[in-house]
C-alpha cells in the first residue's frame, strides 16, 4: 500500500468520532480548572473563599481565550470556570467539536500556567444551544451557580476559620436553605448582599469599539480610526437585564 492509499485508509479511523455543531445552532463553551482545589489551597495557598490574585488570573485567561483565533463575543468567569459565547456565524475548523475542545483547553492551560508560574490545566466542553432564549438561559444559569457557590463558600470558610473540621462545616451546611446561610453570615457580622459583586455574580468580558486619533502615514493628516478593546465588568446586572445584555452580543 502506497502512502496516499494508507493516508486515505487511516484518516477514516482518525475522523470516525468527529462531531460537528450543526450550522443553525448557537455555540457556547465551558472550561473548568482540573484539580484546582489542590492548586489553590495547597500549592498556592490563595486566600479562601476568594482571592483577588486568583480572580485576576482567571480574567487574564478569559481574555486570552477571546483572542486566540475564534469569534468569541462574550466571556464569563466565576470561581475556576470560564464560559464563552461564540458569534452566531462562527465556523472555525468547520465547527468540529474536538478542535474547539482541544484548542481552547490548551490555550487556557498555557495562559494560566505561564501567568501563575506553575502547571495548571483546564478541560473544555462545547455546549450547542438551539435558540437565543436558551443562550440567555445558559448564562443566567452560570450566574446563578456563581451566586450559590459564593454563598456556600463564604459560609463554609467562615466555619472553618472558627475551628470546625471539614466534616463539621459540611454537615452544618448540608441541606440548609439560602435564608439559613444568609442568617448564619449575618450573625457573624457579614452581610452577604454587601459583598463584592464579582464574588456573587461573576465577571463579564467583551470587546467594545472606540475611536482613536492617529496620523495617516500617506497624507500626514490626523484621522480618527475605529479600534477594539476588551472591557472587563466586575458588576454584572441580574435577571432580565443580564439576559438582554447577553442577547445584544448576538445581534447582527
Protein Blocks (a to p, Z undefined) as FASTA:
>chain_A
ZZklmmmmmmmmmmmmgccddfkbccddddddehklmmmmmmnopacfbdfklmmmmmmm
mmmmmmnopacfbdcdehjbccddddfklcghhlpaklmmmmmmmmmmmmmmmmnopacd
ddddddddfbfklmmmmmmmmmmmmmmmmmmmmmmmmmmmnopafklmmmmmgopafklm
mmmmmmnopafklpcfklmnopaddddddddddddfklopacddddddddddfbdcehjl
lmmmmmmmmgZZ
